Amino acid sequence: MLHILLLIPSLLNHATSSEVAPSVAVPLLADTSTLEYVHTIWRHGDRTPAEFLEPDDLKKWKEGIGELTEEGAAQQYRLGQWLRKRYGAWLDEKFNRNTIYIRSSDYNRTLMSAQANMAGLFPPIAEGLMWQPIPVHTRPKPMDKELYEEVKCPTAEAEMNAQWKSKKADAIRQKFANELKFFSEKFSLPNMELKATWRIFDNFFCEKQHNISWPVWMNSSIFERVDQLYNEVSQLEFHTETLRRLRGGTLLEEIFHRFSDKANGSLGNEAKFYAYSAHDSTIAALLATLGIFYDIYPKYATCLLIEMHKLQNQTRVIRVLHKNETDIDRLIEYSIPGCHAPCTLEGLGNDLSRYFPDDWELECGLRWNMDFAYFVISSSLLIITICSCTMLLLEKYKKKHILKFTGLGDDTVPMLAIDESD
């Protein structure tokens, strides 16, 4: 009976039509006549499961846990070739450190993806060394609030915990109750939580991509429902004002300020291209902060392009484009909610600067407000001083009364007897 229920197709979409951002297909070749600067954010290529379901799963993956596969490297190489097709001669054939900067999150799979991508974007141009070495920069995970979505932020973590208890989450639990019960029994998880469902999808998806046999109780129809469950659960992430500000706002702010620096000349004439090698969650958080919603979570070796064009009247126009199909040329352009087309750099800042944290560490609860801290410290010192003075006065008062009680405090009693007859 349970298997029959699992075969029932979903009657609800992943998101309502009002949530999905308007988009239109655009040509592969960029309009380089007005193009001034590009930010691209790509997801790493095909990888092994990020977390295993069973201890024996390690035997299935020679690369280890959460590592880029050979196919993943090849996907990124082809994405680099696709970027070369789009931007062509606008990017020189030879790498120029003043023109291009590559930053990666601190994971093997994203660092390797960046190198493979650059090999595709900048093929060898001379005999001898058969590749162009290109630097890829990174930051330690605890410091990377732009690309590492799990960086410690108590406020964001509390907000996400509230999302797991929301009405929307309850609706997903009700809709996929049969699936949750099914996998709870299969994996001996008495309390199957929504946030654990990505592990199920991730493992079976990776096995499907590599033609690894599933258990006898798993089939394509059940996986289709797991895929739907995964995409709906993903819609819970980054979709509150707090999560946009603390998880996606930091990267959007960095991109906006770099565009501004290019526009005012601070970056110089050569700077053109800044790439982030990151994760599906990085792209999802950035899109959510822009107010752009989508049907399908970002796939392997796909990328988001945010371009700044300089018009003849010096106005800077921002375009958001998405290639969300692995190894497929199709490119779409999103409308940016709240920023009327053509969306100018100034308009983007006016509309979305509310998501730029004034003090990210403070808002995350990682550091006290200095004014409040000064008040607390000053008050504490004052209380300690008052208590210390009070204790000293009490001690002095107590000592005085002890001396009076014993008579030792009477100065009229001679220390030595004197015989006045002498």
N, C-alpha and C positions, 0 to 999 in steps of 0.2 A: 504493500500500500504506500509506504514511504517513497519507494522508487517512482511510483506513478505520480505522486505529488511533485516530485522533483522535476518531472518532465513537463509540468504545466508551464507554459511560456509566461513571461512577465507581462502584466497588463499595464504596468506603469513605466513611463520613461525614466531615464536616469535623472533628469531634471526637467522641470516644466519648460515649455517653449518660451515663457517670459524670462527665464533665467539664462538661456543660452544666448551668447553674444552674437549680434548680426555679423556676418562675414561674407566676403566675396572672393572668388578665385582671381588671382593676379598672375601676370606673365612671370616666367622664370627669370628673365633678365632684368636686372635693376636699372632704374633710371639714374644713371651716373652723371647726367648733365646737371642735376641739382643736388646730388647726394654729397653730404658733407661729413657725416660720421655714422658709424654702425656699432651697436652693441648686439652681440649674439650670446644666447645662453643655450647650451645643448645638454641633453641627457647622455650619460655614458652609453656605450654599446652593450650588447648582450653579455650577461654575467651569470654566474652560478647563484643559487639561492642565498639571500642575505642572512637567513636563519633556517636551520634545518628543523624538520618536524620530528625526525627520529635519529638517534645516534648513528645508526648504520647508514644514514643518507650520505655521510662523508665519503663512503666508498664509491658513490656514483660520480663524484666530481674530483678529478685529479688536480684541478687548479686550487681547490680549497673553497672556503666559504666567502661569498660576496666578491669574487674575483672576475675580472674581465676574461672572456673566452677568446679563442682565435677568431671566431665569427664576430664577436663584439669589436675586436680591433679592425677587422675588415669592414664592418659597418661604418665605423668612424672614418676610416680611410676614404670610403665612398662619399660620406657626408662632406669631407674636406674637398673632394673633387666637385661636389655639387655647389659648394660655396665658391669655388673657382669659376664655375660656369656662371653663377649669378653675378659675381662682381668683376670677373674678367680682368681687363687691363687696369681697371680702377685701383686694384691692388697690384703692386709690382710683382713680377715673376720671382724676384729675389727678396728674401725676407729682409725687412728693415726694422730695426728695433725702435726707431722713432715713429714708425707708422702703426705697428701692431704690438699688442700686449695680450698675453694669455695668462689667465689665472684659473687655478683648479682648486676644488676642495681637497682636503688631505686624505684621500682614499686612493689605493692603488688603481682601482678601476677608472677613476676620473683622471688621474695623472696620465695613465697609459692611453686613455681615450684622447686626451689632448695631443699627445705625441703622434698618435695614429692619424688624427684629424689634420694636423699640420703637415704630415707627410703627403697627404692627399691634396692639401691646399697649395703647398709649395714643393712640387716635384723637383728632381735633380735638374740642374740647368747646365752642367758641364761634365766632362769626363772626369773620372777619378772617384771621388766620394759620391756614392749613389744616393745621398739624401742631404737635405739642408738641416743641420742641427738648429733647433729653435727652443729658446728657454721657456719653461713653464713654471710660473710662480705659484706658491701656495702659502697658507697660514695654518698654524696648529688649530685643531678643531675647537678647543675651548675659547679661542679668540675670534673664530670665524662666524660672526653673527649674520653675515650676508649669504653664505652658501651652505652652512651646516645647520639644517632646520631643527636639530635636536640640541643645539647649544643651550646651556643652562639658562632658563628664564622662568623663575617661579610663577610670575604673573601669567605668562602664556600657558604654562603647564596647567595651572588652575582653571584657566579659561577652556582649555581643551578637555579637561576632566568634566567640566560643566556641559560641554557639547555631547559627551558620551551619555549624559543623563537627560538630554533634551527631548522634546516631543518628536523632533525629526528623527532622532536616533531610535526612539521607541517605535516609530512608524516603520523603520527599516527592520527592526527586530520582529515586528508582527508580520511584515511582508515575507521575510525569509525565515520564519520560525521553523519550518520543516528542515531547511538546510542546516540551520544552527544546531538543531537537535541531532540531525544525522551525523554531522562531523564531531559533535560532542561525544557521541557514542563510539565513533571510529577511533578517535584519538584519546579516549578516556579523560575528557575534560568536562567535569560536572557542571561548571559554570562557563559556558562558551561566551566570551566577550566579543563585541564587534571589533575592537581594536586588534584582536588576534586573528581575524579572518584574512588579513593581508598575507600572513605566513602561509596559509593554505593555498591561496591563489598563487603566491609567488613560487612555491615549490612545484605545484602542478604545471604552472605556466612554463617554468624553466625546463621541466622534464619533457613537456610537449615540444618545446623548441628544439630539443636535442634527441628526440625520438627515444626517450627512456620509457620503458613500460610502466604503466600505472598499476595500482592494485586492482584486483578483479572487480571490486565494487565501484570503481571510478570509470566514467565514460564521458564522451564528448557532450552529451546533453546535461549531465550534472555539472561539468566544467563550465558550460555556458551560463548556468545559473550562478556559479561561483564568480564568474567574470562580472556579471551584473551586480552581484552583491559587493564586490570589490569597488566597482566604480561608484556605487551609491554611498558606500561608507566613506570613500575619498572625498565626496562632496561636503562632508562634515568639517574637513580641515580648512583652515584659513578663511572661513566664511563669516567671521564676526569682526566688528570694528577693531577689537583688541588684538585679535590674531593677525589681521592685516597689518596693523601698525607695528607689532613687535616681531612678526615672522617674515613679512614681505616688504614692509616699509623701509627697512634698512637698505636693502638692495635697490629698491626703486629710488630712494634718496641719492644713493651713490651714482646711479645712472643719470639722474636728473642733473646733479651738480657737475658731472663730467660733460654732459651736453652743454651746460651753461658755460663751463670753462672753455670749451671749444668755440662757442659762439663769441665770447669776449676776447678770444685770442690767447688765453692763458696756456693752452695746450700746444700752441705753435701751429704752423701750416702743415706739417707732415703727419700729425696724428690723425688716424682714420678709423681704426678698427680695434675694438676691445672685446675679447671673448672670455666667457665663463664656462668652464667644463664642470658640470655639476650633476644634479639629480632631477628625477621627475617632480619631487616635492619642491625643489627650487623654482622650477617653471610654474608649477601650480600655485605657489604662494605669490609669485610676482603677478601672474594673471589675475588672481583673486583681488590683489591690492589695486590693480588697474580697473577692477569692476567687471572683468571679462570671465564669463563662465563657459564651460565646454562640456561636451558629452563624454569624451574619452580621456582618461588620464594620460599624460605624456608618455610616449613609447620610446623604445631604445633608439639611440642615435638620431633623435629628432631635435629640432631647434626652434627657438623663438628669436626673431629678428626685430630689433627696435632701431629704426633708421631716423636720422635727422637730415632734412632737406633744406637747403638755403634757396629761397626764391629771389627773383630779381629785385624785389623791394626790401630785401634783407630779412624778411620774416622767416623764422625757423619753424618748419612743420614736422610733426612727429608722426611716424607710421609704425604700426605694430603688425607684424606678419608672423605666421606660424606654419611650419612644416611639421606636421604631426603624423606622418606616415613614413615608416622605415623604408629606405630605398625606393621611394616613390617621389617623383618631382613635384607633385601637387603642392601649391603654396596658396594660403588664404590670407586675406587682410581683415583684421578686426576693426570695427568702430570702437572708439574709446568712450564708454558711457560718461556723461558729464562734461565732455570736451568736444564741442561742436566741430564737425569737419569743415575745413581742414584744421586739425588740432594743432595749435601752435605750442611752442615750448612754454611760453608765458601762460597760456591757457591750461596746459597740463599741470604746471606748478600751482596755479591758483586753485585748481580743482582737487589735486591729490596731495598737496603739502600737509594736509591734516593727518596723513599717514607717516609723516617723517617724525620719528621720535625726537623730542627735545633733549632727552637724556636717557638713552636706552637702558643703561645699567640701573638707573634710578627707577624707571618705569617697570623694569623687570623685577624689582625688589632685591637687587644684588648689592645695593648701596643705599645708605640713608641720605635723605635731604640734608645738606650741610647746615642750613639754618636750623632745622629741627635738631640735628646732632649737637650743634653749638648750644641750643637751649637746654637739651638734656644734660650735657656735660656741665654747663654752668650751674644748672639747678642742683646737680649732684654734688658739685664742689661746695656750693653754698650750704646744702644740708649737712655735708660732712664737717664743714667749718663750725656751723652752729652746734652740732652734736659734740664736737671735740671741746669747744669752749664751755659748753654746759657740763660736760664730764669733769673738766678741770676745776670749775667753780664748785661743783659738788664735792670733789675730792678735798679741796681746800677747806670747805665748810666742815666736812666730816672730820678732818684732821684737827681742826681748831677745837671742836667739841670734845674730842678724845683727850686732848691735853688738859682741858679745863676739868674734865671728870676725874682724872688721875692726880690733879694738883700740880703737875709738872709745869703747868703754864703760869704759876704764881711767882712773879719776880721778887716778891718780898721775902721769900724763904731763902736764907743764906745757904750757899753751897758748902761753907765750912763754919763751924761754931767758933766764935771769937770771945775770949775771956777779957772783958773790959777792965777787970781789976788790975791787970798789968799796966 
